Amino acid sequence: MGKLFHYLKPFRLSIAAALTLVMVRVLTELYLPTLTAEIVNNGITRGDTAYIIAIGSRMLLVAALGGIASIAANHQSAKVSAAFARVLREKVFSQVENFSLHEFDKFGTASLITRTTNDITQLQMVLLFGLRMMAMAPLMSIGGIIMAVSLDPALSLIFVTVLPLLFALITIIGRRGIPLFQKMQVKLDNLNLVLRESLTGIRVIRAFNREDYEKQRFQGANQDYTTTTIKVHQVMSVMMPAMMLVMNLTTIGIIWFGGLRIDSGFMQVGDLMAFIQYGMHIMFSLVAISFMLMQLPRALASAHRISEVLDTVPEIRDPQVPVPIEDMRGFVEFKKVTFSYPGAERPALYNISFSAGPGQVTAIIGGTGSGKSTLSRLLLRFYDIDSGSILVDGVDIRSMTQADLRAKVGFAPQQAILFSGSIRDNILFGKDKSDAEVVKAAEIAQATEFIARTPAGFASEIAQGGKNISGGQKQRLAIARALVHKPKIYIFDECFSALDFKTDAKLRAALKEETAGATVIIIAQRVSTIRDADQIIVLEKGRIAGIGTHEELLATNGVYKEIVFSQLSEEEIA
Amino acid sequence: MSNSYKQQKAPGLRPRRGVPPMALPVEKPHDFKRSLFRLLQYLKPHLLSLSFVIFAAISGTVFTILSPRLIGRVTTIIFTGMLDRLNQVSGAGIDFSRIGKILLLLVGLYLASSLFRYLEFFIMASVSQRMVYDLRNKVRTKLTRLPLKYYDSHPHGDILSRVTNDMDLIGSTLQQSMTQIIEAIVTLTGILIMMATINRWLTLITLVTLPLSFYVTAQVTRHSQKQFAAQQEELGALNGHVEEMYGGHLIVKAFNYEKESLARFQTINQRLYEAGWKAQFMSGIIMPLLGFINNIGYVLIAIVGSIFVTQGTIALGDVQAFFQYSRQFTHPIVQTANIANILQSTIAAAERVFKLLDEEEEIADAEKALNHFAPRGDVRFEHVYFGYSSDNMLIKDLNIDIQAGQTVAIVGPTGAGKTTLVNLLLRFYDVNRGRITIDGVDIRNIKRSVLRNIFGMVLQDTWLFTGTIKDNIAFGRANATTKEIIRAAEAAQVDHFIRTLSQGYDTVINQDASNLSQGQKQLITIARAILADSPILILDEATSNVDTRTEILIQRATAQLMKGRTSFVIAHRLSTIRTADLILVMNNGEVVEQGTHTQLLAQDGFYADIYKSQFSTTQAG
């Protein structure tokens, strides 16, 4: 957590203010019983109404001061903790945005989301409650003890026995309960899993008449979860009554021994009442501290997870003095490129050399795991290569800025990812282009027909993850997005696979015109998609197994032939 | 980009027990009374335990209420003893034997009170969780009776959230809030009674502060609810943005979108900050405010009480008891305000669960429906009309006649509604008009479970569950022997692969089945269908993401599977289509053409169009 404290620095004045205010509040809280005692000792016993009114109004003033201090402290702590969370969130988010795919994969998307949201919220809450309670509890217990001792040191010995007892009690119950809470979470996850599976597989389950079996699985998981939950709560049931009992018995002890002290003249009646109040303050503070301590491990875990993100240095950085890129032609060249994924035993791509020029369509084909998509990721510099070089217009992509490189590339990925927002926003995706250009891109991508059928056309909202449109429609929008800024290099990574053959053919015909002067790289598994490419690169297990046109490869290349034969019947190949 | 994330409930965002809560905004139920009543019905089986819980809650609280009075009495004894001594009354002093007796009684009261509290919590934990357990099972049973239409029209996350989040809320409310309500009511009335029996005037003074406390609580709660709702909304927006941007990291980077993404994040983050600190601030001021009001009451009691003490109309200890009672007042008031909100959310959650329980069920099997049926596999569609909604008929007057052992290929562009026919055959949906027969028997006259045994299915969406490979294959026939399972795997060309795994057939398929490739999953589902050995098959040919060699294995396995069975194939492969006995061409949900390959080509319609664009060599590419 240490490093994260660094982010609290800008708020040190506010924190100091909050702590001071908390202190004021503690002092007033501790002063009030003294005043009560005076009212009893000197006012009520003597029937001195004027004195009572005088002390009473002082009490009200003190109480008001305490109340105001408390509200002001709360104001400060709410603001500081929220601001701390804001700063931290922004730091984490912008850090993650700079991550290369390698760092991103290392953490995983889900984990990064949790680290940016839940973990930070967790810290915010701990800071808030810390400023509110953590500062108050020790002050209160120390102050309470001082006041108690100053009232009657001998009677204060009662706390020496009670406080360790109370602490032990909470620790013992906490030790038993916390692992059970974790166990409960695991069982809940399992219950969720079982149900989610039976929801996604509903057709198969019904087709195979296995509803009863699935129901029993669920009931088993439910039973398991319920049993653990009941156990957790039953263990925790002891906590509150036991704590109350200790506190109440302490009060009885104070009254008994206090009575004796009064009898022997060491103490006054009002002081006894004040003493009980101090006792309550001390014990409640101790309970608060124990609960805070129980929260701490979780907060520390969150802090650790956040620090991990912030401490990760992005691997891929722009050069200090980048080569300026103005007019790019888009000539792509791979020279003996070898690349392995971090931690992998064998390279994903080995000794790859080829070039793809403007006005040319280069197709890449190969089975799953042959390294096709990796190749496109390297060209976009999502990863840095181990050896060799990737050049665009003769310049190594590592000597230009990532932004310059990517600005010239139009990329349509295998999985069409869309974002919530209008269709227009999704096609533009941050680019500054006219409506006419958006419509043009949609036309080429064969998307206008379905867009016209949506309620608001280009202004229609896409739901998060594009859930409200079909896979093929998503794919077409993703293609339009790659076209709208008229890049010099196009990469279509298996993005035609979700389209039916007819749309696929139409789209490629329209694309031909649009991309005439650009470098086009198409990655595909379907032979019909790529058979007319100017050059086809056949990849197998990360190596180039052949480069040539459809006819050339069909005549000479065994790997290519095998792929083609698995997809077409013989008469169609000719 | 704007956000429609509000309604979504990410399970991970639910405040867990034991975590300082980011308090959720209150949702309003539709019909509070009726739903509450209905929810309470589920407590009926636990009536006995419940009455004990209520008894324990009341007793525990009553004992707590009695104690300040007793402590007050002790104070009075000490006070009068000291006073007498001051006044030099002979033999005066504190009567410790009386104090001792009272304190012993107090010890007894506290012990009993804690014991009752403990029993109350202990029993309530079990009662509430048992009730939720039953309710959860009830919902699960209901899910088995819902038609597929329900699943198709409700997001899975929504159903999941009802079974877990909503149920958990109901459970914890029952467990905590129910007894808290009882305690709050008993405490408030008990304290009032105690105070009234001590001194009416002091009681009246205390009561002056009561409406003020209620008013402040209500006002602050109302405002803080608003702020919490705002905070929750911004938090949802922020989470949504983060999820999208991280989920689409590749795209964000490829399109240089980082700056826009960060700018948007900052805007939401700033709004979250504003809403967040206000919500936390509001939630934190209620106690200081009430504390202050309480102190006003305190001083008033001190002033008036001291006058009474000097007049001798009240004992000092009773004033002290008053002090304590007035202190105990605040807690139940705040609690009641909280519970009112929690209860609203809980009833809203219960209503969501009830809504699911009230959904219309699948039409029951006909009374005379066949219990046994072993058909050869002739399938006929006779004048079938069907639409997912009655005003939009997708299938109009469809007539098909298929002999046992024949193959029907269903072709058409993506989204053409090819699964509709599958839905009708398995009676996931019923036809609107006409009938579908198997060996001449209307499928509505066959029990659903029997009907579905007739069909074997291999879907593109290869559904496997977490469990061993063996169990996954045996899914189609629960009582299959290991030998039969292996034979099925062999026929499906997957035996060799399974044996290369470290645990062989006992290898556990993990969540999302990520330890298997797409092609391997496909083969296992084929093995499953082979083992089920059904006379009629429904097959969905895999299209992409399978490498060439696996593709060949799958083709071989499929051929093996189709041998001698009537097969409906959602086809993508030309060889399957050309050899099919009947091709159904679908577009926009409708069957637009039917016939054999040669017939359809001769028709030169939609099919011929697709065929040419797909396979002709002269096309532009």
Interface residues (C-beta under 8 A of the other chain):
Chain A: L32 T36 I39 V40 G43 I44 T45 R46 G47 D48 T49 I52 I53 G56 S57 M59 L60 A63 A64 G66 G67 S70 I71 N74 H75 S77 A78 K79 S81 A82 A83 A85 R86 R89 E90 F93 S94 V96 E97 N98 F99 L101 F104 T109 L112 I113 T114 T116 T117 N118 T121 Q122 Q124 M125 V126 L128 F129 R132 F181 Q185 L188 L191 N192 L193 L195 R196 E197 S198 L199 T200 G201 I202 R203 V204 R206 A207 F208 N209 R210 E211 D212 Y213 E214 K215 F218 Q219 N222 Q223 T226 T229 I230 H233 Q234 M236 S237 V238 M240 P241 A242 M244 L245 N248 L249 T251 I252 I255 W256 G259 L260 I262 D263 V269 L272 M273 M294 Q295 R298 G367 T368 G369 S370 L380 F382 Q402 A403 R406 A407 V409 F411 P413 I417 F419 S420 G421 S422 D425 F429 G430 K431 E461 A463 Q464 G465 S470 G471 G472 R481 E494 S497 A498 L499 D500 F501 K502 T503 A505 K506 R508 A509 K512 Q525 R526 S528 T529 I530 R531 D532 A533 E562 I563 S566 L568 S569 E572 A574
Chain B: M1 S2 N3 S4 Y5 Q8 P11 G12 L13 R16 R17 G18 V19 P20 M22 S67 I71 V74 T75 I78 F79 G81 M82 L83 G93 I94 F96 I99 G100 L103 L106 V107 Y110 L111 S113 S114 L115 R117 Y118 F121 F122 A125 S126 Q129 R130 V132 Y133 R136 N137 R140 T141 L143 T144 L148 Y151 H156 I159 L160 V163 T164 G171 Q175 L235 L238 N239 G240 V242 E243 E244 M245 Y246 G247 G248 H249 L250 I251 V252 K253 A254 F255 N256 Y257 E258 K259 E260 S261 L262 F265 Q266 N269 Q270 L272 Y273 G276 W277 K278 Q280 F281 G284 I285 M287 P288 L289 G291 F292 N295 I296 Y298 V299 A302 I303 G305 S306 I307 V309 T310 L316 V319 Q320 F323 G412 P413 T414 G415 L426 F428 S449 R452 N453 F455 M457 L459 W463 F465 T466 F475 G476 A478 Q511 S517 Q518 G519 R528 A532 I538 T543 S544 N545 V546 D547 T548 R549 E551 I552 L574 S575 R578 D609 I610 S613 Q614 F615 T617 Q619 A620 G621
